Amino acid sequence: MDERPHFKDNPLYLLLREGRVDEFNRRHQAGDALDMTHADFRHIDLRGIHADGIDFSHCYFHQADLRGVNFRKAKLDGASINGARISGCYFPEDVSASEITLSLLHGTRMRYGM
């Protein structure tokens, strides 16, 4: 299986790519199935997304606009945020500040408990 981040054939993922965050939030909160692992979110504006319970493992958020997103109850293991706009973001407590900084500045994949 190819584990590189890629475009997904998933209606909720496509809503985010189209900038329809409010519709994504409505459908996610209604319980629509989603799989965001290994998704490519490069250059996408995700401000306002309700990320609770979403597994973003191994996603690319390079140059994405994540300002104000609350990832505290999301899974980000192996995700990369190189060059993303992250002011006002909350990250899971198990992801250290140094992991976030390395990912932001150098594109490393974030690891939990490091």
C-alpha positions, 0 to 999 in steps of 0.5 A: 500500500502506498502510504504517501499523502494523496488526494482522496476519493472521499466526499468530505475530503473533497468538501475541504479541498473546495473550501466548504468547511461549514458543510464539512463540519455539518456532515462530520458532526452528523456522523458521515464516515470519513477517512483522512489518514494520508490525505494531502492538504497542501495549500488548503485553508482549513480555518474553522474546521471542527477536528475533534475525533478526526484521524489526520495521521500521516497527512501533509499540511504543507503551507496550509492555513490552520490558524485557530484549528483545535487539534487537541482531540484529533490524531496527528501522528506522522503528520507534517505541517511544514510552512503552515500558518498555525497561529492560534492552533491547539495541538494534542498534549502528547505532541511536544513543542519541539516536534511541532517546531521541527515539523513547521520549520523542516517538514519532519513528521510529528511523533507523539511522546517525544 
